[in-house]
């Protein structure tokens, strides 16, 4: 099928169908959820435009200095998590950490069977079965 640019080509039709399908998915959602989804989309676009930045070796070493890790791997992990969770950190690492209680409550309300299966699988993996 041959069409001229800007005159309803196949690509334009697919874009419209995709847009309509996305709008249908949003029907019945609360304003709060729409706000959350909007922020997620903005974060994705922002990440694509700005890119994500990894720590350099020197920066990572500074994060894991001996005095900060209390001489153990657990101390190092706790220090890193603490640094990432703090609001003063410019690049939020896993923002969901800040809404942990709300996420747990939401999972229990909306996905009780799936939540139970995840917990059961996690427990069995820690027991080695």
Helices and strands as residue ranges (DSSP letters): H 10-26, H 31-50, H 57-63, H 66-69, H 73-85, G 95-99, H 100-110, H 112-127
